[in-house]
């Protein structure tokens, strides 16, 4: 019997970085479908600015994740 795929959860990650044009702090929130919180943070850091600070801020329900048609490994700004 094949092994089950790990369950992915829709983690929300807050990313803050300095805006180059105005010099003010900008906050963006991303959702990442990942098997664990560390994988979600790594996935968001891969698409965010190199000097940005990222922190896990929560999760989305399975129902909302399916409504947004999120796929495993996907990172999307919300």
PyMOL Python script that loads the backbone (N, CA, C, O; Angstrom):
from pymol import cmd

cmd.read_pdbstr("""\
ATOM      1  N   UNK A   1       0.843  -1.178   0.000  1.00  0.00           N
ATOM      2  CA  UNK A   1       0.000   0.000   0.000  1.00  0.00           C
ATOM      3  C   UNK A   1       0.890   1.243   0.000  1.00  0.00           C
ATOM      4  O   UNK A   1       1.805   1.341   0.818  1.00  0.00           O
ATOM      5  N   UNK A   2       0.636   2.201  -0.910  1.00  0.00           N
ATOM      6  CA  UNK A   2       1.483   3.402  -0.961  1.00  0.00           C
ATOM      7  C   UNK A   2       1.298   4.267   0.284  1.00  0.00           C
ATOM      8  O   UNK A   2       0.232   4.292   0.900  1.00  0.00           O
ATOM      9  N   UNK A   3       2.354   4.963   0.624  1.00  0.00           N
ATOM     10  CA  UNK A   3       2.307   5.853   1.785  1.00  0.00           C
ATOM     11  C   UNK A   3       1.398   7.044   1.484  1.00  0.00           C
ATOM     12  O   UNK A   3       1.323   7.510   0.347  1.00  0.00           O
ATOM     13  N   UNK A   4       0.711   7.529   2.519  1.00  0.00           N
ATOM     14  CA  UNK A   4      -0.166   8.688   2.349  1.00  0.00           C
ATOM     15  C   UNK A   4       0.659   9.955   2.198  1.00  0.00           C
ATOM     16  O   UNK A   4       1.732  10.088   2.787  1.00  0.00           O
ATOM     17  N   UNK A   5       0.147  10.877   1.405  1.00  0.00           N
ATOM     18  CA  UNK A   5       0.798  12.179   1.272  1.00  0.00           C
ATOM     19  C   UNK A   5       0.643  12.932   2.589  1.00  0.00           C
ATOM     20  O   UNK A   5      -0.388  12.806   3.250  1.00  0.00           O
ATOM     21  N   UNK A   6       1.640  13.706   2.980  1.00  0.00           N
ATOM     22  CA  UNK A   6       1.483  14.485   4.210  1.00  0.00           C
ATOM     23  C   UNK A   6       0.396  15.547   4.020  1.00  0.00           C
ATOM     24  O   UNK A   6       0.270  16.137   2.947  1.00  0.00           O
ATOM     25  N   UNK A   7      -0.374  15.776   5.066  1.00  0.00           N
ATOM     26  CA  UNK A   7      -1.436  16.785   5.004  1.00  0.00           C
ATOM     27  C   UNK A   7      -0.815  18.174   4.964  1.00  0.00           C
ATOM     28  O   UNK A   7       0.050  18.499   5.777  1.00  0.00           O
ATOM     29  N   UNK A   8      -1.252  18.975   4.033  1.00  0.00           N
ATOM     30  CA  UNK A   8      -0.781  20.349   3.922  1.00  0.00           C
ATOM     31  C   UNK A   8      -1.795  21.284   4.572  1.00  0.00           C
ATOM     32  O   UNK A   8      -3.005  21.076   4.473  1.00  0.00           O
ATOM     33  N   UNK A   9      -1.295  22.294   5.222  1.00  0.00           N
ATOM     34  CA  UNK A   9      -2.114  23.295   5.890  1.00  0.00           C
ATOM     35  C   UNK A   9      -1.819  24.650   5.262  1.00  0.00           C
ATOM     36  O   UNK A   9      -0.694  24.914   4.835  1.00  0.00           O
ATOM     37  N   UNK A  10      -2.826  25.500   5.207  1.00  0.00           N
ATOM     38  CA  UNK A  10      -2.649  26.858   4.677  1.00  0.00           C
ATOM     39  C   UNK A  10      -2.193  27.764   5.819  1.00  0.00           C
ATOM     40  O   UNK A  10      -3.006  28.205   6.632  1.00  0.00           O
ATOM     41  N   UNK A  11      -0.899  28.036   5.875  1.00  0.00           N
ATOM     42  CA  UNK A  11      -0.325  28.899   6.906  1.00  0.00           C
ATOM     43  C   UNK A  11      -0.277  30.331   6.399  1.00  0.00           C
ATOM     44  O   UNK A  11       0.078  30.568   5.244  1.00  0.00           O
ATOM     45  N   UNK A  12      -0.632  31.286   7.249  1.00  0.00           N
ATOM     46  CA  UNK A  12      -0.476  32.692   6.900  1.00  0.00           C
ATOM     47  C   UNK A  12       0.819  33.202   7.521  1.00  0.00           C
ATOM     48  O   UNK A  12       1.127  32.921   8.679  1.00  0.00           O
ATOM     49  N   UNK A  13       1.565  33.952   6.728  1.00  0.00           N
ATOM     50  CA  UNK A  13       2.871  34.461   7.143  1.00  0.00           C
ATOM     51  C   UNK A  13       2.896  35.963   6.891  1.00  0.00           C
ATOM     52  O   UNK A  13       2.629  36.418   5.778  1.00  0.00           O
ATOM     53  N   UNK A  14       3.218  36.730   7.928  1.00  0.00           N
ATOM     54  CA  UNK A  14       3.334  38.185   7.816  1.00  0.00           C
ATOM     55  C   UNK A  14       4.776  38.541   7.483  1.00  0.00           C
ATOM     56  O   UNK A  14       5.708  38.057   8.126  1.00  0.00           O
ATOM     57  N   UNK A  15       4.953  39.388   6.477  1.00  0.00           N
ATOM     58  CA  UNK A  15       6.285  39.806   6.034  1.00  0.00           C
ATOM     59  C   UNK A  15       6.357  41.324   6.120  1.00  0.00           C
ATOM     60  O   UNK A  15       5.523  42.026   5.547  1.00  0.00           O
ATOM     61  N   UNK A  16       7.352  41.824   6.834  1.00  0.00           N
ATOM     62  CA  UNK A  16       7.532  43.276   6.924  1.00  0.00           C
ATOM     63  C   UNK A  16       8.889  43.653   6.344  1.00  0.00           C
ATOM     64  O   UNK A  16       9.901  43.001   6.599  1.00  0.00           O
ATOM     65  N   UNK A  17       8.878  44.722   5.557  1.00  0.00           N
ATOM     66  CA  UNK A  17      10.103  45.199   4.908  1.00  0.00           C
ATOM     67  C   UNK A  17       9.986  46.700   4.689  1.00  0.00           C
ATOM     68  O   UNK A  17       8.888  47.256   4.686  1.00  0.00           O
ATOM     69  N   UNK A  18      11.106  47.333   4.510  1.00  0.00           N
ATOM     70  CA  UNK A  18      11.128  48.770   4.228  1.00  0.00           C
ATOM     71  C   UNK A  18      10.787  49.002   2.758  1.00  0.00           C
ATOM     72  O   UNK A  18      11.323  48.336   1.873  1.00  0.00           O
ATOM     73  N   UNK A  19       9.887  49.956   2.512  1.00  0.00           N
ATOM     74  CA  UNK A  19       9.544  50.352   1.155  1.00  0.00           C
ATOM     75  C   UNK A  19      10.649  51.262   0.635  1.00  0.00           C
ATOM     76  O   UNK A  19      10.993  52.255   1.276  1.00  0.00           O
ATOM     77  N   UNK A  20      11.204  50.924  -0.524  1.00  0.00           N
ATOM     78  CA  UNK A  20      12.335  51.682  -1.067  1.00  0.00           C
ATOM     79  C   UNK A  20      11.940  53.093  -1.492  1.00  0.00           C
ATOM     80  O   UNK A  20      12.756  54.010  -1.406  1.00  0.00           O
ATOM     81  N   UNK A  21      10.715  53.279  -1.945  1.00  0.00           N
ATOM     82  CA  UNK A  21      10.320  54.596  -2.437  1.00  0.00           C
ATOM     83  C   UNK A  21       9.951  55.560  -1.315  1.00  0.00           C
ATOM     84  O   UNK A  21      10.356  56.722  -1.344  1.00  0.00           O
ATOM     85  N   UNK A  22       9.189  55.093  -0.327  1.00  0.00           N
ATOM     86  CA  UNK A  22       8.741  56.002   0.735  1.00  0.00           C
ATOM     87  C   UNK A  22       9.566  55.884   2.012  1.00  0.00           C
ATOM     88  O   UNK A  22       9.516  56.770   2.864  1.00  0.00           O
ATOM     89  N   UNK A  23      10.317  54.809   2.151  1.00  0.00           N
ATOM     90  CA  UNK A  23      11.126  54.616   3.346  1.00  0.00           C
ATOM     91  C   UNK A  23      10.335  54.169   4.563  1.00  0.00           C
ATOM     92  O   UNK A  23      10.871  54.139   5.671  1.00  0.00           O
ATOM     93  N   UNK A  24       9.065  53.821   4.374  1.00  0.00           N
ATOM     94  CA  UNK A  24       8.243  53.373   5.497  1.00  0.00           C
ATOM     95  C   UNK A  24       8.169  51.847   5.530  1.00  0.00           C
ATOM     96  O   UNK A  24       8.485  51.171   4.551  1.00  0.00           O
ATOM     97  N   UNK A  25       7.750  51.331   6.666  1.00  0.00           N
ATOM     98  CA  UNK A  25       7.623  49.890   6.854  1.00  0.00           C
ATOM     99  C   UNK A  25       6.340  49.403   6.189  1.00  0.00           C
ATOM    100  O   UNK A  25       5.269  49.966   6.416  1.00  0.00           O
ATOM    101  N   UNK A  26       6.445  48.361   5.370  1.00  0.00           N
ATOM    102  CA  UNK A  26       5.303  47.803   4.651  1.00  0.00           C
ATOM    103  C   UNK A  26       5.067  46.388   5.153  1.00  0.00           C
ATOM    104  O   UNK A  26       6.009  45.608   5.296  1.00  0.00           O
ATOM    105  N   UNK A  27       3.801  46.056   5.423  1.00  0.00           N
ATOM    106  CA  UNK A  27       3.433  44.724   5.881  1.00  0.00           C
ATOM    107  C   UNK A  27       2.640  44.029   4.787  1.00  0.00           C
ATOM    108  O   UNK A  27       1.663  44.576   4.275  1.00  0.00           O
ATOM    109  N   UNK A  28       3.063  42.821   4.429  1.00  0.00           N
ATOM    110  CA  UNK A  28       2.348  41.996   3.462  1.00  0.00           C
ATOM    111  C   UNK A  28       2.057  40.664   4.130  1.00  0.00           C
ATOM    112  O   UNK A  28       2.835  40.187   4.956  1.00  0.00           O
ATOM    113  N   UNK A  29       0.928  40.070   3.763  1.00  0.00           N
ATOM    114  CA  UNK A  29       0.561  38.767   4.307  1.00  0.00           C
ATOM    115  C   UNK A  29       0.480  37.784   3.150  1.00  0.00           C
ATOM    116  O   UNK A  29      -0.151  38.054   2.128  1.00  0.00           O
ATOM    117  N   UNK A  30       1.127  36.641   3.327  1.00  0.00           N
ATOM    118  CA  UNK A  30       1.140  35.575   2.334  1.00  0.00           C
ATOM    119  C   UNK A  30       0.474  34.346   2.928  1.00  0.00           C
ATOM    120  O   UNK A  30       0.442  34.169   4.146  1.00  0.00           O
ATOM    121  N   UNK A  31      -0.055  33.503   2.058  1.00  0.00           N
ATOM    122  CA  UNK A  31      -0.534  32.193   2.482  1.00  0.00           C
ATOM    123  C   UNK A  31       0.337  31.161   1.771  1.00  0.00           C
ATOM    124  O   UNK A  31       0.615  31.280   0.578  1.00  0.00           O
ATOM    125  N   UNK A  32       0.760  30.148   2.523  1.00  0.00           N
ATOM    126  CA  UNK A  32       1.615  29.094   1.976  1.00  0.00           C
ATOM    127  C   UNK A  32       1.027  27.742   2.342  1.00  0.00           C
ATOM    128  O   UNK A  32       0.764  27.474   3.515  1.00  0.00           O
ATOM    129  N   UNK A  33       0.819  26.892   1.351  1.00  0.00           N
ATOM    130  CA  UNK A  33       0.362  25.527   1.601  1.00  0.00           C
ATOM    131  C   UNK A  33       1.595  24.680   1.864  1.00  0.00           C
ATOM    132  O   UNK A  33       2.416  24.462   0.973  1.00  0.00           O
ATOM    133  N   UNK A  34       1.717  24.206   3.094  1.00  0.00           N
ATOM    134  CA  UNK A  34       2.917  23.471   3.483  1.00  0.00           C
ATOM    135  C   UNK A  34       2.560  22.413   4.525  1.00  0.00           C
ATOM    136  O   UNK A  34       1.529  22.513   5.189  1.00  0.00           O
ATOM    137  N   UNK A  35       3.420  21.394   4.668  1.00  0.00           N
ATOM    138  CA  UNK A  35       3.145  20.341   5.654  1.00  0.00           C
ATOM    139  C   UNK A  35       3.411  20.768   7.093  1.00  0.00           C
ATOM    140  O   UNK A  35       2.866  20.171   8.021  1.00  0.00           O
ATOM    141  N   UNK A  36       4.244  21.794   7.294  1.00  0.00           N
ATOM    142  CA  UNK A  36       4.543  22.255   8.652  1.00  0.00           C
ATOM    143  C   UNK A  36       4.891  23.745   8.623  1.00  0.00           C
ATOM    144  O   UNK A  36       5.179  24.292   7.559  1.00  0.00           O
ATOM    145  N   UNK A  37       4.866  24.404   9.787  1.00  0.00           N
ATOM    146  CA  UNK A  37       5.116  25.854   9.824  1.00  0.00           C
ATOM    147  C   UNK A  37       6.496  26.266   9.314  1.00  0.00           C
ATOM    148  O   UNK A  37       6.623  27.300   8.659  1.00  0.00           O
ATOM    149  N   UNK A  38       7.526  25.478   9.601  1.00  0.00           N
ATOM    150  CA  UNK A  38       8.874  25.826   9.138  1.00  0.00           C
ATOM    151  C   UNK A  38       8.966  25.805   7.615  1.00  0.00           C
ATOM    152  O   UNK A  38       9.622  26.658   7.018  1.00  0.00           O
ATOM    153  N   UNK A  39       8.318  24.841   6.997  1.00  0.00           N
ATOM    154  CA  UNK A  39       8.314  24.778   5.533  1.00  0.00           C
ATOM    155  C   UNK A  39       7.574  25.978   4.948  1.00  0.00           C
ATOM    156  O   UNK A  39       7.968  26.499   3.904  1.00  0.00           O
ATOM    157  N   UNK A  40       6.509  26.420   5.609  1.00  0.00           N
ATOM    158  CA  UNK A  40       5.767  27.595   5.144  1.00  0.00           C
ATOM    159  C   UNK A  40       6.631  28.845   5.226  1.00  0.00           C
ATOM    160  O   UNK A  40       6.652  29.649   4.293  1.00  0.00           O
ATOM    161  N   UNK A  41       7.343  29.014   6.337  1.00  0.00           N
ATOM    162  CA  UNK A  41       8.234  30.174   6.477  1.00  0.00           C
ATOM    163  C   UNK A  41       9.329  30.158   5.421  1.00  0.00           C
ATOM    164  O   UNK A  41       9.637  31.195   4.834  1.00  0.00           O
ATOM    165  N   UNK A  42       9.921  28.993   5.171  1.00  0.00           N
ATOM    166  CA  UNK A  42      10.973  28.883   4.159  1.00  0.00           C
ATOM    167  C   UNK A  42      10.440  29.219   2.769  1.00  0.00           C
ATOM    168  O   UNK A  42      11.117  29.885   1.986  1.00  0.00           O
ATOM    169  N   UNK A  43       9.226  28.759   2.461  1.00  0.00           N
ATOM    170  CA  UNK A  43       8.640  29.023   1.146  1.00  0.00           C
ATOM    171  C   UNK A  43       8.367  30.510   0.949  1.00  0.00           C
ATOM    172  O   UNK A  43       8.593  31.043  -0.137  1.00  0.00           O
ATOM    173  N   UNK A  44       7.886  31.177   1.985  1.00  0.00           N
ATOM    174  CA  UNK A  44       7.605  32.611   1.871  1.00  0.00           C
ATOM    175  C   UNK A  44       8.901  33.402   1.801  1.00  0.00           C
ATOM    176  O   UNK A  44       8.993  34.364   1.038  1.00  0.00           O
ATOM    177  N   UNK A  45       9.895  33.018   2.577  1.00  0.00           N
ATOM    178  CA  UNK A  45      11.188  33.718   2.526  1.00  0.00           C
ATOM    179  C   UNK A  45      11.817  33.615   1.140  1.00  0.00           C
ATOM    180  O   UNK A  45      12.563  34.505   0.732  1.00  0.00           O
ATOM    181  N   UNK A  46      11.525  32.544   0.417  1.00  0.00           N
ATOM    182  CA  UNK A  46      12.073  32.368  -0.928  1.00  0.00           C
ATOM    183  C   UNK A  46      11.490  33.379  -1.916  1.00  0.00           C
ATOM    184  O   UNK A  46      12.149  33.729  -2.895  1.00  0.00           O
ATOM    185  N   UNK A  47      10.266  33.855  -1.673  1.00  0.00           N
ATOM    186  CA  UNK A  47       9.646  34.803  -2.608  1.00  0.00           C
ATOM    187  C   UNK A  47       9.668  36.240  -2.097  1.00  0.00           C
ATOM    188  O   UNK A  47       9.418  37.169  -2.866  1.00  0.00           O
ATOM    189  N   UNK A  48       9.960  36.437  -0.820  1.00  0.00           N
ATOM    190  CA  UNK A  48       9.975  37.788  -0.242  1.00  0.00           C
ATOM    191  C   UNK A  48      11.335  38.446  -0.467  1.00  0.00           C
ATOM    192  O   UNK A  48      12.293  37.797  -0.887  1.00  0.00           O
ATOM    193  N   UNK A  49      11.397  39.730  -0.184  1.00  0.00           N
ATOM    194  CA  UNK A  49      12.656  40.477  -0.293  1.00  0.00           C
ATOM    195  C   UNK A  49      13.683  39.890   0.675  1.00  0.00           C
ATOM    196  O   UNK A  49      13.318  39.420   1.752  1.00  0.00           O
ATOM    197  N   UNK A  50      14.964  39.914   0.302  1.00  0.00           N
ATOM    198  CA  UNK A  50      15.999  39.294   1.145  1.00  0.00           C
ATOM    199  C   UNK A  50      16.127  39.915   2.531  1.00  0.00           C
ATOM    200  O   UNK A  50      16.492  39.223   3.482  1.00  0.00           O
ATOM    201  N   UNK A  51      15.835  41.203   2.664  1.00  0.00           N
ATOM    202  CA  UNK A  51      15.985  41.863   3.962  1.00  0.00           C
ATOM    203  C   UNK A  51      14.688  41.886   4.769  1.00  0.00           C
ATOM    204  O   UNK A  51      14.636  42.518   5.824  1.00  0.00           O
ATOM    205  N   UNK A  52      13.649  41.215   4.297  1.00  0.00           N
ATOM    206  CA  UNK A  52      12.350  41.230   4.959  1.00  0.00           C
ATOM    207  C   UNK A  52      12.328  40.290   6.158  1.00  0.00           C
ATOM    208  O   UNK A  52      12.994  39.255   6.171  1.00  0.00           O
ATOM    209  N   UNK A  53      11.548  40.674   7.164  1.00  0.00           N
ATOM    210  CA  UNK A  53      11.343  39.832   8.345  1.00  0.00           C
ATOM    211  C   UNK A  53      10.017  39.100   8.180  1.00  0.00           C
ATOM    212  O   UNK A  53       8.996  39.718   7.878  1.00  0.00           O
ATOM    213  N   UNK A  54      10.031  37.782   8.379  1.00  0.00           N
ATOM    214  CA  UNK A  54       8.822  36.973   8.221  1.00  0.00           C
ATOM    215  C   UNK A  54       8.502  36.263   9.525  1.00  0.00           C
ATOM    216  O   UNK A  54       9.392  35.779  10.225  1.00  0.00           O
ATOM    217  N   UNK A  55       7.201  36.212   9.838  1.00  0.00           N
ATOM    218  CA  UNK A  55       6.777  35.467  11.019  1.00  0.00           C
ATOM    219  C   UNK A  55       5.439  34.804  10.749  1.00  0.00           C
ATOM    220  O   UNK A  55       4.587  35.350  10.048  1.00  0.00           O
ATOM    221  N   UNK A  56       5.269  33.623  11.315  1.00  0.00           N
ATOM    222  CA  UNK A  56       4.034  32.873  11.172  1.00  0.00           C
ATOM    223  C   UNK A  56       2.924  33.614  11.905  1.00  0.00           C
ATOM    224  O   UNK A  56       3.101  34.019  13.054  1.00  0.00           O
ATOM    225  N   UNK A  57       1.779  33.795  11.245  1.00  0.00           N
ATOM    226  CA  UNK A  57       0.708  34.546  11.900  1.00  0.00           C
ATOM    227  C   UNK A  57      -0.558  33.732  12.110  1.00  0.00           C
ATOM    228  O   UNK A  57      -1.439  34.174  12.847  1.00  0.00           O
ATOM    229  N   UNK A  58      -0.687  32.575  11.502  1.00  0.00           N
ATOM    230  CA  UNK A  58      -1.872  31.754  11.728  1.00  0.00           C
ATOM    231  C   UNK A  58      -2.097  30.759  10.611  1.00  0.00           C
ATOM    232  O   UNK A  58      -1.187  30.447   9.843  1.00  0.00           O
ATOM    233  N   UNK A  59      -3.332  30.262  10.529  1.00  0.00           N
ATOM    234  CA  UNK A  59      -3.706  29.303   9.497  1.00  0.00           C
ATOM    235  C   UNK A  59      -5.066  29.678   8.929  1.00  0.00           C
ATOM    236  O   UNK A  59      -5.836  30.415   9.544  1.00  0.00           O
ATOM    237  N   UNK A  60      -5.340  29.156   7.751  1.00  0.00           N
ATOM    238  CA  UNK A  60      -6.667  29.273   7.160  1.00  0.00           C
ATOM    239  C   UNK A  60      -7.367  27.930   7.307  1.00  0.00           C
ATOM    240  O   UNK A  60      -6.711  26.893   7.407  1.00  0.00           O
ATOM    241  N   UNK A  61      -8.680  27.943   7.321  1.00  0.00           N
ATOM    242  CA  UNK A  61      -9.429  26.691   7.413  1.00  0.00           C
ATOM    243  C   UNK A  61      -9.262  25.894   6.121  1.00  0.00           C
ATOM    244  O   UNK A  61      -8.954  26.454   5.069  1.00  0.00           O
ATOM    245  N   UNK A  62      -9.468  24.588   6.215  1.00  0.00           N
ATOM    246  CA  UNK A  62      -9.398  23.737   5.027  1.00  0.00           C
ATOM    247  C   UNK A  62     -10.439  24.170   3.999  1.00  0.00           C
ATOM    248  O   UNK A  62     -10.193  24.124   2.794  1.00  0.00           O
ATOM    249  N   UNK A  63     -11.590  24.587   4.483  1.00  0.00           N
ATOM    250  CA  UNK A  63     -12.661  25.016   3.585  1.00  0.00           C
ATOM    251  C   UNK A  63     -12.264  26.268   2.802  1.00  0.00           C
ATOM    252  O   UNK A  63     -12.493  26.347   1.595  1.00  0.00           O
ATOM    253  N   UNK A  64     -11.673  27.240   3.487  1.00  0.00           N
ATOM    254  CA  UNK A  64     -11.242  28.466   2.812  1.00  0.00           C
ATOM    255  C   UNK A  64     -10.094  28.179   1.841  1.00  0.00           C
ATOM    256  O   UNK A  64     -10.049  28.742   0.748  1.00  0.00           O
ATOM    257  N   UNK A  65      -9.178  27.312   2.237  1.00  0.00           N
ATOM    258  CA  UNK A  65      -8.062  26.955   1.355  1.00  0.00           C
ATOM    259  C   UNK A  65      -8.571  26.304   0.074  1.00  0.00           C
ATOM    260  O   UNK A  65      -8.038  26.560  -1.005  1.00  0.00           O
ATOM    261  N   UNK A  66      -9.594  25.467   0.185  1.00  0.00           N
ATOM    262  CA  UNK A  66     -10.137  24.839  -1.021  1.00  0.00           C
ATOM    263  C   UNK A  66     -10.899  25.853  -1.872  1.00  0.00           C
ATOM    264  O   UNK A  66     -10.879  25.760  -3.099  1.00  0.00           O
ATOM    265  N   UNK A  67     -11.573  26.825  -1.239  1.00  0.00           N
ATOM    266  CA  UNK A  67     -12.254  27.884  -1.992  1.00  0.00           C
ATOM    267  C   UNK A  67     -11.262  28.745  -2.767  1.00  0.00           C
ATOM    268  O   UNK A  67     -11.556  29.196  -3.874  1.00  0.00           O
ATOM    269  N   UNK A  68     -10.091  28.969  -2.184  1.00  0.00           N
ATOM    270  CA  UNK A  68      -9.049  29.747  -2.854  1.00  0.00           C
ATOM    271  C   UNK A  68      -8.280  28.915  -3.877  1.00  0.00           C
ATOM    272  O   UNK A  68      -7.434  29.436  -4.604  1.00  0.00           O
ATOM    273  N   UNK A  69      -8.582  27.616  -3.926  1.00  0.00           N
ATOM    274  CA  UNK A  69      -7.934  26.669  -4.842  1.00  0.00           C
ATOM    275  C   UNK A  69      -6.419  26.653  -4.654  1.00  0.00           C
ATOM    276  O   UNK A  69      -5.657  26.669  -5.620  1.00  0.00           O
ATOM    277  N   UNK A  70      -6.001  26.620  -3.391  1.00  0.00           N
ATOM    278  CA  UNK A  70      -4.572  26.559  -3.085  1.00  0.00           C
ATOM    279  C   UNK A  70      -4.068  25.142  -3.301  1.00  0.00           C
ATOM    280  O   UNK A  70      -4.752  24.171  -2.977  1.00  0.00           O
ATOM    281  N   UNK A  71      -2.877  25.034  -3.843  1.00  0.00           N
ATOM    282  CA  UNK A  71      -2.262  23.727  -4.090  1.00  0.00           C
ATOM    283  C   UNK A  71      -1.060  23.551  -3.181  1.00  0.00           C
ATOM    284  O   UNK A  71      -0.489  24.526  -2.691  1.00  0.00           O
ATOM    285  N   UNK A  72      -0.685  22.311  -2.961  1.00  0.00           N
ATOM    286  CA  UNK A  72       0.463  21.998  -2.111  1.00  0.00           C
ATOM    287  C   UNK A  72       1.713  22.696  -2.642  1.00  0.00           C
ATOM    288  O   UNK A  72       2.017  22.626  -3.833  1.00  0.00           O
ATOM    289  N   UNK A  73       2.430  23.369  -1.743  1.00  0.00           N
ATOM    290  CA  UNK A  73       3.651  24.063  -2.115  1.00  0.00           C
ATOM    291  C   UNK A  73       3.446  25.465  -2.664  1.00  0.00           C
ATOM    292  O   UNK A  73       4.423  26.162  -2.939  1.00  0.00           O
ATOM    293  N   UNK A  74       2.214  25.891  -2.830  1.00  0.00           N
ATOM    294  CA  UNK A  74       1.930  27.208  -3.411  1.00  0.00           C
ATOM    295  C   UNK A  74       2.073  28.317  -2.368  1.00  0.00           C
ATOM    296  O   UNK A  74       1.705  28.144  -1.206  1.00  0.00           O
ATOM    297  N   UNK A  75       2.608  29.449  -2.798  1.00  0.00           N
ATOM    298  CA  UNK A  75       2.707  30.653  -1.969  1.00  0.00           C
ATOM    299  C   UNK A  75       2.003  31.769  -2.725  1.00  0.00           C
ATOM    300  O   UNK A  75       2.264  32.001  -3.905  1.00  0.00           O
ATOM    301  N   UNK A  76       1.096  32.461  -2.017  1.00  0.00           N
ATOM    302  CA  UNK A  76       0.313  33.510  -2.673  1.00  0.00           C
ATOM    303  C   UNK A  76       0.107  34.680  -1.708  1.00  0.00           C
ATOM    304  O   UNK A  76      -0.181  34.462  -0.531  1.00  0.00           O
ATOM    305  N   UNK A  77       0.249  35.914  -2.190  1.00  0.00           N
ATOM    306  CA  UNK A  77      -0.079  37.057  -1.324  1.00  0.00           C
ATOM    307  C   UNK A  77      -1.595  37.157  -1.158  1.00  0.00           C
ATOM    308  O   UNK A  77      -2.354  36.900  -2.092  1.00  0.00           O
ATOM    309  N   UNK A  78      -2.014  37.530   0.029  1.00  0.00           N
ATOM    310  CA  UNK A  78      -3.458  37.716   0.255  1.00  0.00           C
ATOM    311  C   UNK A  78      -3.704  39.097   0.836  1.00  0.00           C
ATOM    312  O   UNK A  78      -4.849  39.460   1.102  1.00  0.00           O
TER     313      UNK A  78
END
""", "prot")
cmd.dss("prot")
cmd.show_as("cartoon", "prot")
cmd.util.cbc("prot")
cmd.orient("prot")
